[in-house]
């Protein structure tokens, strides 16, 4: 009897400790906002554009000011390794993954402040295979009529479909990377900024895009909006523009299930709970202060499910510095599986 009581006490103590560890409050939240750790800052004149995580945990970053693809180790080595360059172009932009460690990068020519304009007959999509110690690069397709192919997202990995957006013309191009073909699948005059005045960010229309749960979510920098388009996994739209939220200068977006993380160039990262909105009004919550925030991506490598990576480029808002940061979302409701420490 005493031995049973002793075992019961030990078991209760163990369970209590486990439970208490699970509900330990966050310690990296200041004034209601999540803190971040700086991982790397690029030397001038290189500016970070977009990012994605490899299966080994390292972060691939496309760049403006140099037609390059870099790899950064997020474990704190403060080193960026040059993976490859794209000699036919001046900048790299979007990046999407279709097969494990096989990525598709958009590259083209683009003038920076104050015009922020792309150039036709300069845009291409490349396949970057980093599955082995030797990186293999091959061109997938040229898009001569495009101006600036910035945002990129995977629509259907099994069929090799990715979507890229032209920030100036407002056209969404569906790319079949397996067949090396492309076609225009969506256009709206509201997204067309080719005729706008050459000042500030007027030429930057549809910017970040993210496909999730039957919708292509987008940011439109010049119209200061975040919205979505109903879309099949064949890449064909089944609806028009649906603006959801107004923001001063939205740039990139990452949607996972019912939560969207947006980058806003003046302030930083913003959270939108898509299903918690009431009365048709989408509610936003500040996540962290990061001026110049221009790209965001959830971790995808083993052990990185609750790591949120973001880029900043303060040159866009007339500041200095461009780099990579990481936010630890463990103990939050930002992503399924992260709420318990």
Number of C-alpha atoms within 10 A of each C-alpha: 6 7 8 9 10 11 12 12 12 12 12 12 12 12 12 12 11 11 12 11 12 13 12 11 13 14 9 13 13 10 7 11 15 19 20 20 13 17 20 19 20 17 10 10 12 20 26 28 25 29 26 24 23 21 14 11 18 17 21 21 28 26 23 24 18 18 21 23 26 19 20 22 18 21 9 11 10 13 15 19 11 13 16 15 17 20 11 13 18 20 27 32 25 28 29 23 21 20 13 12 16 17 19 26 25 29 30 28 23 23 14 15 15 13 16 18 23 23 16 15 14 20 26 21 25 19 20 22 18 16 14 8 7 9 12 13 17 11 15 21 19 19 19 12 13 24 25 32 32 26 29 28 25 23 27 17 16 9 14 17 22 26 27 28 28 26 29 28 25 25 24 24 22 24 24 21 20 12 12 13 14 19 13 14 14 18 16 12 9 14 23 20 23 18 10 13 11 15 12 15 21 20 25 28 28 33 29 30 28 23 27 19 14 16 21 23 26 31 31 26 27 25 19 18 21 27 17 20 19 19 20 17 19 12 25 13 17 11 13 13 18 14 16 17 15 17 20 14 23 30 30 32 27 23 26 16 13 15 18 21 25 30 32 28 25 19 18 21 28 20 20 21 18 17 12 13 12 9 6 9 11 16 15 18 13 17 22 22 17 22 19 28 30 30 29 27 23 23 21 17 15 10 9 16 17 21 19 22 25 27 30 27 27 21 15 23 16 10 11 12 18 24 22 25 20 20 19 19 23 18 19 17 13 22 21 14 13 16 15 15 14
